[in-house]
Amino acid sequence: MDTRTMEESFSVLAQMVLPMQANPAGNVHGGEIMKMMDSAAGVAAQKHAHTNVVTARVEELNFKKPVLVGELVTCKAQVIYAGRSSMEVFVTVESEDLVLGKKQIALTAFFTMVSLDKSGRPSEVPNLVYDTDNAYEVKLYREGEKRHKMHNERKA
Protein backbone atom coordinates (compact mmCIF):
# COMPACT_ATOMS: atom_id res chain seq x y z
CA MET A 1 0.00 0.00 0.00
CA ASP A 2 1.23 3.49 -0.85
CA THR A 3 2.02 6.07 1.79
CA ARG A 4 1.55 9.83 1.80
CA THR A 5 2.69 12.57 4.17
CA MET A 6 0.45 15.16 5.80
CA GLU A 7 2.16 17.82 3.73
CA GLU A 8 1.23 16.10 0.46
CA SER A 9 -2.48 16.56 1.17
CA PHE A 10 -2.26 20.24 2.14
CA SER A 11 -4.75 22.38 0.24
CA VAL A 12 -5.83 26.01 0.32
CA LEU A 13 -9.05 27.58 -0.88
CA ALA A 14 -9.48 31.37 -0.70
CA GLN A 15 -12.41 33.60 -1.56
CA MET A 16 -13.57 37.12 -0.79
CA VAL A 17 -17.03 36.97 0.74
CA LEU A 18 -19.84 39.02 -0.82
CA PRO A 19 -23.09 40.55 0.44
CA MET A 20 -25.22 37.76 -1.07
CA GLN A 21 -23.46 35.33 1.32
CA ALA A 22 -24.41 37.27 4.45
CA ASN A 23 -27.29 38.32 6.66
CA PRO A 24 -28.47 41.98 6.85
CA ALA A 25 -25.90 42.71 9.60
CA GLY A 26 -23.04 41.76 7.27
CA ASN A 27 -22.14 38.47 8.97
CA VAL A 28 -21.45 35.68 6.50
CA HIS A 29 -23.78 32.69 6.94
CA GLY A 30 -22.10 29.77 8.68
CA GLY A 31 -23.33 27.42 5.97
CA GLU A 32 -21.43 29.42 3.34
CA ILE A 33 -18.19 28.96 5.28
CA MET A 34 -18.94 25.30 5.97
CA LYS A 35 -19.39 24.74 2.22
CA MET A 36 -15.94 26.22 1.59
CA MET A 37 -14.48 24.07 4.38
CA ASP A 38 -16.06 20.95 2.88
CA SER A 39 -14.58 21.79 -0.52
CA ALA A 40 -11.10 22.29 0.97
CA ALA A 41 -11.40 19.04 2.96
CA GLY A 42 -12.47 17.20 -0.19
CA VAL A 43 -9.44 18.44 -2.12
CA ALA A 44 -7.07 17.41 0.68
CA ALA A 45 -8.65 13.95 0.87
CA GLN A 46 -8.52 13.50 -2.92
CA LYS A 47 -4.85 14.53 -2.92
CA HIS A 48 -4.22 11.82 -0.33
CA ALA A 49 -6.37 9.02 -1.77
CA HIS A 50 -6.27 9.82 -5.51
CA THR A 51 -9.94 8.73 -5.67
CA ASN A 52 -13.35 10.32 -5.47
CA VAL A 53 -14.27 11.13 -1.86
CA VAL A 54 -17.42 11.98 0.06
CA THR A 55 -18.01 13.66 3.40
CA ALA A 56 -19.06 11.21 6.11
CA ARG A 57 -18.90 13.36 9.24
CA VAL A 58 -18.01 16.79 10.59
CA GLU A 59 -16.85 17.10 14.19
CA GLU A 60 -15.85 19.88 16.51
CA LEU A 61 -17.00 22.68 14.23
CA ASN A 62 -15.92 25.71 16.22
CA PHE A 63 -17.01 29.22 15.28
CA LYS A 64 -14.39 31.47 16.87
CA LYS A 65 -15.29 34.82 15.30
CA PRO A 66 -17.79 36.11 12.76
CA VAL A 67 -16.70 36.48 9.16
CA LEU A 68 -17.76 39.81 7.65
CA VAL A 69 -18.65 40.84 4.12
CA GLY A 70 -15.56 41.98 2.23
CA GLU A 71 -13.12 39.83 4.17
CA LEU A 72 -10.87 37.30 2.48
CA VAL A 73 -11.62 33.80 3.74
CA THR A 74 -8.83 31.24 3.46
CA CYS A 75 -9.52 27.58 4.23
CA LYS A 76 -6.45 25.45 4.90
CA ALA A 77 -6.94 21.68 4.98
CA GLN A 78 -4.78 18.60 5.38
CA VAL A 79 -5.26 14.92 6.13
CA ILE A 80 -4.19 14.26 9.72
CA TYR A 81 -5.25 10.61 10.07
CA ALA A 82 -6.03 7.79 7.64
CA GLY A 83 -7.92 4.61 8.43
CA ARG A 84 -8.78 1.82 6.00
CA SER A 85 -11.09 3.82 3.73
CA SER A 86 -11.60 7.05 5.67
CA MET A 87 -9.45 10.08 6.30
CA GLU A 88 -9.73 12.78 8.91
CA VAL A 89 -9.05 16.24 7.54
CA PHE A 90 -8.35 19.23 9.78
CA VAL A 91 -9.64 22.49 8.33
CA THR A 92 -8.76 25.95 9.61
CA VAL A 93 -10.52 29.06 8.34
CA GLU A 94 -8.74 32.38 8.48
CA SER A 95 -10.55 35.65 7.85
CA GLU A 96 -8.57 38.69 6.76
CA ASP A 97 -9.54 42.33 6.63
CA LEU A 98 -7.51 43.35 3.59
CA VAL A 99 -7.74 47.09 4.37
CA LEU A 100 -6.41 46.74 7.92
CA GLY A 101 -4.23 43.74 7.16
CA LYS A 102 -5.69 41.94 10.17
CA LYS A 103 -5.96 38.12 10.11
CA GLN A 104 -7.83 35.94 12.59
CA ILE A 105 -8.78 32.28 12.89
CA ALA A 106 -12.55 32.25 12.38
CA LEU A 107 -13.43 28.53 12.38
CA THR A 108 -11.90 25.10 12.74
CA ALA A 109 -13.33 21.61 12.19
CA PHE A 110 -12.48 17.98 11.57
CA PHE A 111 -14.02 16.39 8.47
CA THR A 112 -14.14 12.64 7.93
CA MET A 113 -13.92 11.86 4.24
CA VAL A 114 -14.40 8.40 2.70
CA SER A 115 -12.61 7.18 -0.41
CA LEU A 116 -14.83 5.60 -3.06
CA ASP A 117 -13.94 3.26 -5.91
CA LYS A 118 -15.43 3.60 -9.40
CA SER A 119 -18.57 1.69 -8.36
CA GLY A 120 -19.15 3.96 -5.36
CA ARG A 121 -18.00 1.55 -2.67
CA PRO A 122 -15.51 2.46 0.07
CA SER A 123 -11.94 1.81 -1.06
CA GLU A 124 -8.63 1.60 0.77
CA VAL A 125 -6.54 4.73 1.15
CA PRO A 126 -2.76 5.06 1.40
CA ASN A 127 -1.23 4.98 4.87
CA LEU A 128 -0.46 8.37 6.38
CA VAL A 129 3.11 9.06 7.43
CA TYR A 130 3.73 11.91 9.83
CA ASP A 131 6.95 13.56 10.91
CA THR A 132 7.75 12.09 14.34
CA ASP A 133 10.09 15.03 15.01
CA ASN A 134 7.25 17.51 14.43
CA ALA A 135 5.28 17.76 17.71
CA TYR A 136 2.32 19.41 15.97
CA GLU A 137 1.97 16.61 13.38
CA VAL A 138 2.31 13.96 16.09
CA LYS A 139 -0.41 15.68 18.15
CA LEU A 140 -2.78 15.99 15.18
CA TYR A 141 -2.26 12.35 14.18
CA ARG A 142 -2.80 11.00 17.71
CA GLU A 143 -5.93 13.10 18.24
CA GLY A 144 -7.29 11.92 14.87
CA GLU A 145 -6.54 8.32 15.74
CA LYS A 146 -8.35 8.75 19.07
CA ARG A 147 -11.46 10.26 17.41
CA HIS A 148 -11.44 7.45 14.82
CA LYS A 149 -11.35 4.77 17.53
CA MET A 150 -14.07 6.47 19.58
CA HIS A 151 -16.34 6.71 16.53
CA ASN A 152 -15.81 3.02 15.69
CA GLU A 153 -16.61 2.07 19.31
CA ARG A 154 -19.84 4.11 19.19
CA LYS A 155 -20.82 2.37 15.92
CA ALA A 156 -20.22 -1.10 17.41
One Martini backbone bead per residue (centre of mass of N, CA, C, O) as a GRO file, in nm:
protein
  156
    1MET     BB    1   0.098   0.035   0.021
    2ASP     BB    2   0.077   0.344   0.012
    3THR     BB    3   0.222   0.667   0.091
    4ARG     BB    4   0.159   0.969   0.287
    5THR     BB    5   0.178   1.292   0.369
    6MET     BB    6   0.051   1.566   0.507
    7GLU     BB    7   0.168   1.770   0.302
    8GLU     BB    8   0.044   1.637   0.037
    9SER     BB    9  -0.265   1.736   0.127
   10PHE     BB   10  -0.238   2.023   0.112
   11SER     BB   11  -0.488   2.291   0.116
   12VAL     BB   12  -0.624   2.585  -0.063
   13LEU     BB   13  -0.899   2.820  -0.003
   14ALA     BB   14  -1.001   3.131  -0.162
   15GLN     BB   15  -1.235   3.405  -0.060
   16MET     BB   16  -1.441   3.659  -0.118
   17VAL     BB   17  -1.694   3.800   0.055
   18LEU     BB   18  -2.042   3.857  -0.005
   19PRO     BB   19  -2.353   3.984   0.045
   20MET     BB   20  -2.508   3.713  -0.054
   21GLN     BB   21  -2.356   3.555   0.211
   22ALA     BB   22  -2.539   3.737   0.405
   23ASN     BB   23  -2.666   3.917   0.639
   24PRO     BB   24  -2.782   4.232   0.723
   25ALA     BB   25  -2.516   4.267   0.923
   26GLY     BB   26  -2.260   4.113   0.756
   27ASN     BB   27  -2.278   3.814   0.821
   28VAL     BB   28  -2.167   3.522   0.743
   29HIS     BB   29  -2.281   3.233   0.671
   30GLY     BB   30  -2.202   2.931   0.797
   31GLY     BB   31  -2.270   2.757   0.542
   32GLU     BB   32  -2.069   2.896   0.353
   33ILE     BB   33  -1.816   2.811   0.509
   34MET     BB   34  -1.868   2.507   0.518
   35LYS     BB   35  -1.852   2.467   0.212
   36MET     BB   36  -1.556   2.549   0.189
   37MET     BB   37  -1.446   2.337   0.385
   38ASP     BB   38  -1.545   2.089   0.226
   39SER     BB   39  -1.380   2.148  -0.026
   40ALA     BB   40  -1.099   2.143   0.107
   41ALA     BB   41  -1.124   1.856   0.224
   42GLY     BB   42  -1.166   1.713  -0.048
   43VAL     BB   43  -0.894   1.784  -0.171
   44ALA     BB   44  -0.713   1.658   0.041
   45ALA     BB   45  -0.829   1.369   0.013
   46GLN     BB   46  -0.767   1.336  -0.291
   47LYS     BB   47  -0.459   1.375  -0.264
   48HIS     BB   48  -0.430   1.117  -0.093
   49ALA     BB   49  -0.616   0.891  -0.257
   50HIS     BB   50  -0.690   0.923  -0.567
   51THR     BB   51  -1.007   0.975  -0.530
   52ASN     BB   52  -1.310   0.969  -0.463
   53VAL     BB   53  -1.505   1.173  -0.230
   54VAL     BB   54  -1.677   1.182   0.091
   55THR     BB   55  -1.881   1.299   0.335
   56ALA     BB   56  -1.938   1.169   0.674
   57ARG     BB   57  -1.811   1.395   0.881
   58VAL     BB   58  -1.853   1.646   1.144
   59GLU     BB   59  -1.625   1.791   1.384
   60GLU     BB   60  -1.568   2.043   1.585
   61LEU     BB   61  -1.731   2.301   1.515
   62ASN     BB   62  -1.567   2.622   1.538
   63PHE     BB   63  -1.677   2.936   1.628
   64LYS     BB   64  -1.470   3.226   1.685
   65LYS     BB   65  -1.561   3.427   1.444
   66PRO     BB   66  -1.684   3.648   1.251
   67VAL     BB   67  -1.769   3.689   0.914
   68LEU     BB   68  -1.721   3.948   0.682
   69VAL     BB   69  -1.790   4.146   0.453
   70GLY     BB   70  -1.488   4.160   0.247
   71GLU     BB   71  -1.347   3.924   0.335
   72LEU     BB   72  -1.088   3.699   0.348
   73VAL     BB   73  -1.113   3.351   0.285
   74THR     BB   74  -0.913   3.085   0.437
   75CYS     BB   75  -0.871   2.745   0.359
   76LYS     BB   76  -0.711   2.491   0.553
   77ALA     BB   77  -0.601   2.157   0.449
   78GLN     BB   78  -0.545   1.825   0.613
   79VAL     BB   79  -0.434   1.521   0.657
   80ILE     BB   80  -0.420   1.345   0.994
   81TYR     BB   81  -0.583   1.073   0.918
   82ALA     BB   82  -0.576   0.712   0.839
   83GLY     BB   83  -0.753   0.453   0.745
   84ARG     BB   84  -0.887   0.242   0.534
   85SER     BB   85  -1.126   0.461   0.393
   86SER     BB   86  -1.055   0.695   0.587
   87MET     BB   87  -1.036   1.055   0.657
   88GLU     BB   88  -0.884   1.308   0.842
   89VAL     BB   89  -0.967   1.660   0.830
   90PHE     BB   90  -0.810   1.962   0.884
   91VAL     BB   91  -0.980   2.281   0.931
   92THR     BB   92  -0.888   2.620   0.858
   93VAL     BB   93  -1.017   2.953   0.921
   94GLU     BB   94  -0.935   3.259   0.764
   95SER     BB   95  -0.967   3.601   0.834
   96GLU     BB   96  -0.936   3.907   0.621
   97ASP     BB   97  -0.852   4.237   0.647
   98LEU     BB   98  -0.726   4.412   0.379
   99VAL     BB   99  -0.706   4.704   0.494
  100LEU     BB  100  -0.575   4.625   0.788
  101GLY     BB  101  -0.424   4.339   0.792
  102LYS     BB  102  -0.624   4.139   0.949
  103LYS     BB  103  -0.588   3.825   1.116
  104GLN     BB  104  -0.813   3.535   1.175
  105ILE     BB  105  -0.951   3.282   1.343
  106ALA     BB  106  -1.281   3.153   1.276
  107LEU     BB  107  -1.242   2.836   1.207
  108THR     BB  108  -1.292   2.484   1.299
  109ALA     BB  109  -1.239   2.135   1.174
  110PHE     BB  110  -1.350   1.788   1.135
  111PHE     BB  111  -1.319   1.575   0.857
  112THR     BB  112  -1.481   1.293   0.719
  113MET     BB  113  -1.346   1.097   0.461
  114VAL     BB  114  -1.442   0.891   0.178
  115SER     BB  115  -1.334   0.646  -0.022
  116LEU     BB  116  -1.403   0.577  -0.373
  117ASP     BB  117  -1.484   0.384  -0.609
  118LYS     BB  118  -1.623   0.342  -0.927
  119SER     BB  119  -1.889   0.201  -0.766
  120GLY     BB  120  -1.916   0.353  -0.468
  121ARG     BB  121  -1.711   0.213  -0.284
  122PRO     BB  122  -1.519   0.159  -0.042
  123SER     BB  123  -1.167   0.249  -0.027
  124GLU     BB  124  -0.851   0.229  -0.002
  125VAL     BB  125  -0.591   0.401   0.166
  126PRO     BB  126  -0.325   0.548   0.226
  127ASN     BB  127  -0.089   0.581   0.428
  128LEU     BB  128   0.009   0.779   0.705
  129VAL     BB  129   0.277   1.006   0.731
  130TYR     BB  130   0.462   1.134   1.003
  131ASP     BB  131   0.648   1.366   1.181
  132THR     BB  132   0.814   1.272   1.472
  133ASP     BB  133   0.961   1.572   1.505
  134ASN     BB  134   0.662   1.687   1.489
  135ALA     BB  135   0.451   1.777   1.733
  136TYR     BB  136   0.201   1.864   1.571
  137GLU     BB  137   0.165   1.607   1.397
  138VAL     BB  138   0.145   1.409   1.629
  139LYS     BB  139  -0.103   1.533   1.762
  140LEU     BB  140  -0.299   1.513   1.526
  141TYR     BB  141  -0.281   1.210   1.483
  142ARG     BB  142  -0.365   1.114   1.770
  143GLU     BB  143  -0.640   1.257   1.773
  144GLY     BB  144  -0.752   1.116   1.520
  145GLU     BB  145  -0.726   0.828   1.625
  146LYS     BB  146  -0.913   0.867   1.868
  147ARG     BB  147  -1.171   0.948   1.711
  148HIS     BB  148  -1.185   0.692   1.539
  149LYS     BB  149  -1.218   0.491   1.774
  150MET     BB  150  -1.470   0.617   1.904
  151HIS     BB  151  -1.655   0.587   1.660
  152ASN     BB  152  -1.631   0.275   1.633
  153GLU     BB  153  -1.747   0.217   1.917
  154ARG     BB  154  -2.025   0.350   1.872
  155LYS     BB  155  -2.107   0.164   1.629
  156ALA     BB  156  -2.075  -0.122   1.801
   0.00000   0.00000   0.00000
